[in-house]
Amino acid sequence: MRDASVAGSKVDFSALAVLHKWPSLANQRRPDRDTYQVSEGTLDQCISAFMGKPAATRHLYEIHTTAQPPLVTGVLSPEHVAELSRLREYL
């Protein structure tokens, strides 16, 4: 199990997670459509998969996982995933 701790808050990077993608048109999210699953694994694996996507398309992705308050919400926005990636690398 890979855990990271920041100011007493822990993040379990081995928690189950799913990387989702928004359907898009002209590189813009289609809010009238539902997201679809791209990959499934641990939070660590999904963060790595997300960071492997071109920076120009990352806004189309989000990670769904079990909430780990206060640092991890149930649905992680691209900005949140990038922050968790930096935290993971820092620790």
Summary of the structure (lengths in Angstrom):
residues: 91
radius of gyration: 13.1
end to end distance: 14.2
largest distance: 42.4
contacts: 248
relative contact order: 0.23
helix: 31%
strand: 37%
